[in-house]
Amino acid sequence: MHLFIHHSDSISDVKVRIQTICNGFCITRQKLVFGGQELARYASRAKDYGVTGGSVLHLLLKKLYDPLLVSLITTSGQVFYFHVDLRKNVGYLKKRISKEGNKGFLDVDDQEIFFRGEKLDDNRVLGGICKDGNSVIHLLLKKTVKDFLLEPLLLNPAVRLPQVIEDTIDRTVDGLKKGNPPVRTAEGTGGTYLMQDSTGLNYVSVFKPMDEEPMAVNNPQQLPLSSDRQGLKRGTRVGEGAIREVAAYLLDHPKTGSRSLSKEVMGFAGVPPTAMVRSFHNSCCTKDAKVGSLQMFMKNNGSCEDIGPGAFPVEEVHNISVFDIRMANADRHAGNILTGKGKDGKTVLIPIDHGYCLPENFEDCTFEWLYWPQAKVPFSEDILNYVNSLDAEQDIALLRLNGWDVPEAVSRTLRISTMLLKKGVERNLTPYQIGSMMCRETVNKDSAIEEIVREAHNSVLPASSEATFLEAVSVEAGNRIEIT
């Protein structure tokens, strides 16, 4: 091979010129020799080694398989070069790319490599691509277009999801990977999607997007938009149902202790495990990811609407009543309590739909179980002990730890409802008696708890602290309970 060089050319220039003429033949690891001496100093000029016109240079090949020069083009137009052994496969090249994190190739699992319009399998050997003898291949790197997305949304990265929720998310993803799309249910006033497992025969979770809540911008039931963000229930706001669904699970502490400490999957009332997620699916009308709550699907035999309340175990009704009173639930009806069978074959009640828990006031508290006979039965000793273990301040701290910046009005609601529950249980009131203090008899007649709050507010000075106000509430509540 004849090679013309200039007096000013360095050894590096000579090697690059050889590589260019040889169409990608990589010589960075080969030795260039003249007169028995290796031309090793890349910055030195060729003439410094005595190379003149007519000189013969020898290129010593150190490897049988010379690296292949790969030019990689991204969809944004960037070009990068890699030298790869011909015997390596596309999967190896992807790993090489992943090491170039500073070049933007961070998520190589989401990338596909194309050659002349053909997508290359990870097991494809690079040497087999160069069938025309060309030692340079030009590849196109494209980001894979996913049909779906489902990932946990941790509002506080320091908090780890319970294993049961991680398993629920994994099983849901497995179903999506198998091509089983979300199934929107016509029930309810918001967008609710049943998520299938990998077989497509079972549901594993329920997804409720925030932007499809009642009166939200993408509500599928075409309810009118809220003009002031007020939700369907007074004291709630549009788009905050998902975080309340998660809060309901977090505050449904097991009998063995606080949710943050106990390893029990199910809590006292049996609220299904729930977490915030980000998700989209190509079967939906929008390709944008939605944020919402994902709740583990519970096998059931229908809701309490399907059978009379006389068959419900007293303990099951009492557990839910304690939960609803404490959470000031504004939407408890027979349709959002499922029925099922426990391991012993006994009937269990499963409370769902908690997007209207923890409102900013008590105007819309609604407990359908007030009209069930079990509500007039006194609480058991176990329930008395459970109620005594509750701590509103710890609950507020737990919600904040999990990323919810709890509004002060919501914190006040939780403090007052927990206080009323504790005082009522201490004086042996039934679920009916305590619940009746929280629910209005008619739309325009204030409930007992609303009157207690108003009287307490009027009894303290305007600049009084929250602690002073709550002390006044405690006194008023105690007086009201004494005459109940």
N, C-alpha and C positions, 0 to 999 in steps of 0.2 A: 504494500500500500504506500503510495506516495503522499507525503504530507508537507505542505508549505508552511513555514513558521517565520515569524518576524524576530528581529534581534531583541525586541523588548518583551517577547512572550516568556511567561514564567512556566515552570513545570506544570503548575495547575492548569494554565491555559492550554498547554499541549494535551493534557489528559482529557479536558473537556472537549477539545476539538476531535480527538480520537473517538470519544463517546458519541459525539454528534454524527460523525461520518459513519460509524458502525450502527447507527439507528437504535440508540438506547443501550448498547453494550456497556455495562457498568464496569469501570476499571478502577474504582476508588480503592479496592482491596488488591489490585494487581501491581506488580513491580515493573517499572520502566527502567531498562538498563542500557547504558552506553559505555563501551570500552571496558566492560567488566565491572562497572560501578553503577550502583542503583541511584537513580535520580530521585532522591528522597525528600529534598527540601522543596516543598511546593512553591514557596515564595521566590526561590532563586530563579534566575533566567537560564534558559537552555544554553545560551552561549557561555555561561559561567562554568558549565561542565565540559566545554570544548566542542559543543555541537555546532557544526558548520554545514554548509551546503554539501549534499551527497553523503552525509553521515547516516549510518544505519543504527536504528534504535530497536531494541528487543523488548517485547512485552511478555513477561512471564505470567502464565495463568496459574493461580494457586488453587482454584476450585474447578471441579468438573462442571458443576451446575452454577452458572453465573446468575446473579440476581436479575429479576425482571423489573424494568422501569414501568411503574404504573402511574399514570396521570389520573387523578380523581377530581371530577368536576361536580360541584354541588348545584342544586337547583337555583341557588342565588347567584351562580356564576363564578364562585371562587374555585381556584385550581390549586391542588396540592399534589406533591409527588412522593411516592414511596418506592423503595427498592425491596422487592420480595422474591424469595426463592421460588423458582418455577414449580417446585414440588409441593408448595403450600397450597391450601385451598382458600376459598372465599371466606370461610369462617375465621381463618387465621388473619386474613386481611382486615376483617371487622375488628378483631382484637387489637390489631395494630392501630386502627383508626381510633378505638376507644382510649388508647394511651395518649392520643393527641388532644387531650381535653382542652388545652389552651387554644385549640383551633375551632372549638365549638362543637366537636363530635362527642357530646356527653352521653347521650342515650342511644348507643349503637343498636340496641335491641329493637328500636323503632325505625331503623334504617334498612333500606333495600338497595342492592347494587345491581346496576343494569349494564349490559354490554351489547351495543347495536340493537337496542330495543328489547332485548331478552333479559328477564329477571334471573339472576344467577343464584342457584341454590348454595347454601353454606358449604356443602360437601364438594362442590365443583372445584377441581384442581386447576390452578391458574395456568399451568403449562398447556393444559388441554384447550384453553381458550385461544391460544396463539396458533391456530391450525395453518395459517398462511406463512408461518415462519417469522412473523413480525415480533421483535423483541420489546416493543412498546405497545401497551394496551391503554385505551382511554375508557374509563368507566364513569358512569353517572350515579351519584349518590342521591337517593330520594328518601324523604321521610315517609314511613308507612302511614297510609290513611286508615285509621282504626274505625271499626264499625260501632264501637262503644267505648265508654269510659266509666269506671266505677272505682273510686278511691276514697278512703276516709279523710275527713276534713277535721284536723285536730286544731281546735282554737287555742290550745296551749300545748305546744310540742313536748313539754316536760311530762305530760300525762300520757300513760300508755293505755290503749284500749284493752278491755277485758278479753280474755281468750275466746269467750263465746261470741263476741261481736266480730273479732277477727275471722273466726270460722264461718260466721254467717256471710261476711263480705266475700270470703274465698269461694264459698259454695255458690253465691250469686254470680260471681265472675265466671266460674266454671260453666254455669248455665248460659251466660251471654256468649262465651266462647263457642259453645255448641250451636249457636244460632237461635237460641230460644229467647225471643224478645219480651220486653215488659208487656204486661196485659193490663190495660186500664179498666178499672171497675167503674160501673155506672153509679155505684152507691156513694153516698156522701155529697157534700157541697163543694169539695175541692178535688184536685187531681190526685188520684191514688192509683199506684201501679203495683201489681202483683208480679214479683220476680221469680222466675222458674229455676229449677236445678238443672244439672247436666242432662238428665233423662227427659226433661220436659213433661214429666208426669206429676211433679210435686212443686208446690210453691215453697220458697225458702225465706223470702223477705217481702217487706212492703215499703215502697219508696213514695214519699210525699214531697214534691218540690215546693220551695217557698213561693215561687212566682205563680203557682197554680192554686194557692190557698183561696178560700172564699173572698171575693171582692178584690183579688190581686189582678195584676195586669194580664196574666195568661190563664186565668181561671177557665177551665174547659166547660163549665156549666153556664158560662156567659152571664154570671151575676154582675150587677152594676159595680163599677169601680168605686172604691171608697174615696170620698173627696177630702177627708181629713185623717186618713190612715186608721180610723177607728174600725175595729173588726166587727164581725157579726154579733159578738157578745161585748157588752159594755165593759170597759176596763182592759180590753185587749187591743192589739194593733195588727194590721194586715202584714203578713210576712214574718211574724214572730212565732207562728205555730210550731215550726220545726224545733226551735230551741226549747220550747216548752215540752215538746214530746221527749226530748233528751233529758230535760230537768226532771220530768216525772219518773223516769227510770232511775236516775241518780238518787232521788230522794225516797224512793221506795226501798228503804233499808231492810235487809233481811233480819230475822229475829236474832241472828247471831251477832249483830253489830252493825256499825255504819257501813254504807256501801263502799267507802274508800278503804276499809280494812277487811271486810268479809270477802271470802272467795265464793260465797253462794251465788249461783246464777240468778235465781228468782228471788224477788223481795217479798216483803210481808203481804202485799196485796196482789202480787203476781203480774206486775207490769212487765211486758216483754222487753228484752234487751234492745236498746235503741241508741243510735249514734248519728252524728252529722256526717254526710258524705257529699261528694261532687260527682255528678253522673250525666252522661248523655247517651243516646242510642240513635242510630241512623233511621230507625222506623218512626221517630218522632218528627214533628213538623219543623223543629228547630235543631240546628247542629251545635248550638251553644250549650256548654255544660251548665247544668242546673245544680243548685245547692238545696239540700233538703234533708229530711230525716229518713233513716233506713232502720226499720224495725223487724226483728225476727218474726217470721210467720208462725203462728201457733195453730196446730191442728185443733179443730173444734167441731162441734155438732150443731153449730148455728149460734144465734144470739138469744138473750133472755126474752126477746120479743116473741120467740117461737113457742115458748112454754110458759105456764103459769109460775109465779114466784113461790108458790107453796112447796115446790120440790127442791128449793135451793137450801144448802146447808147453812145454818145460822152463822157458823164461824166464817164462811166465805163472804157472806153479806157484811158481817161486822168488819172484816179486814178491809173491804173496799170502802165502807163508810168512814173508817178512820182515815184512810188515804184521802178521800174526797173532802172531808172536813178540813184536814190539814192543808190541802192544796187549794182550798176554796174553789173547787171545780165548778165551772160555769156551764158545763155541758154533760152531765151524767144522766143518761137515759138507758132504757133496756136494750137499745140497739147497739150500744158500744160496750156491752158486757157479753163476752162470748162464754159459751158453756162447753165443757170438755170432761174427760175422764182422767183421774189421777192414776198413779201406779197401783193403788189399792182398789180401783174400779169405782171410787166414789166421785160424785159430781164436783167439779172445780169451776170457779168463775174466773174469767180472764178479762181484766179491764183494759180497754184500748182507747184510742182517740183522745189524747190529752193536750191538744193544741190550745184549749181554752182554760187550762189550769193557771194558777198564780196570776189572776188579773190584778189590775191596779186599784180596784175597789170591789165592794161586795154586792153590787147592784144586781148581778145576774146569776148568782149561785143557784144551781139547780141540781137536786138529788132525787131521782125517781124512786130510789130504794126507801124513801121516807114512807111510801105507801105500801110497803111490803111488811108482812107480819113480823119478820125477823128483826126489823128495826126497833120494835118495842120490847125486845128481850134484853135484859141487862148484859153488859160486857163480861167476858170471862176474866179470870185472874191473869191468864197469859197476855191478854190484850191490855189489861191495866199496867202490867210490867213493861210492855212494849211502849205504850204511850209515855210512861214516866221516863223512858230512856231517850226520848226525842229532845233535840236541842236546835232551836231555830237559828241561832247564831252559827253553829257548826254547819248547818245546811246551807246557809248563805255563803259561808266560806268555801264549801264544797262546790257550789255552782260557779263561784268566781274562779276557783282553781281550774275548773274545766272550761274556762274561757268566756263565760257569760258575765258581762258587766251588768249585774242585776240592778235595774232601776230602783231608786229609793222607795217608790210607791209599792213596788212588788215586794221588796224586803219587808215593808210595813205590813202588808197583807199576810205574809207568811208568819211573821212574829205574832200578829193578833190571832190568826186562826189556830196556831199551835197553842197559844195561851188559853184560848177558849176551850179547845179540846182537853187540855190538861186539867183545867178547872172543872169542866163538866164530868170527866172521868173520876176525879177526886171526890166529887159529891154524888157519885153513883148514878149519874144521868144516863139514859139510854141513847143509842144512836139517833132515835127519833127526836128526843128532846133537844139534843145538841144541834142536830141538823136543822131542826125547825127554827132555831135562833139565827141561822145563817141564810135561810131562804125566805123570800117575800111571799106573803099569802096572795097578794094581787100585784099587778105590774106597778101600780102607783103607791103602794103602801110599803114603807121602809121595813126592812127586817130588823130583828132585835139587835143584831150585831152592828147594823148601820146606825141605829139609835145610840148604841153604846159609844161608838166612835164619835158621833156628833156631840154627845154630852161630855165626853172626855175632852174634846177639842174646845168646847165652850168653857170648861172649868180651869184651863191653864192659860197663862199669859201668852201673848202672840210670839214672843221671842224665846219661849221655853224650848228646852232640848228634847230630842227624840226620847231619851230615857224618861224624862218627866212626863211626856205625853203618854208613853206606854204604861207608866205607873198609874196614871189616871184611868186608862182603859182597863187595867187590871182591877181597880177598885169598882168601877162601874159594872164590869162583867161579873164580879163576885156578888155585888148587890142584886143584879138581875137573876143570877142563877139561884140565889137564896129564895126567890119568890116563884121559881119555875115549878 
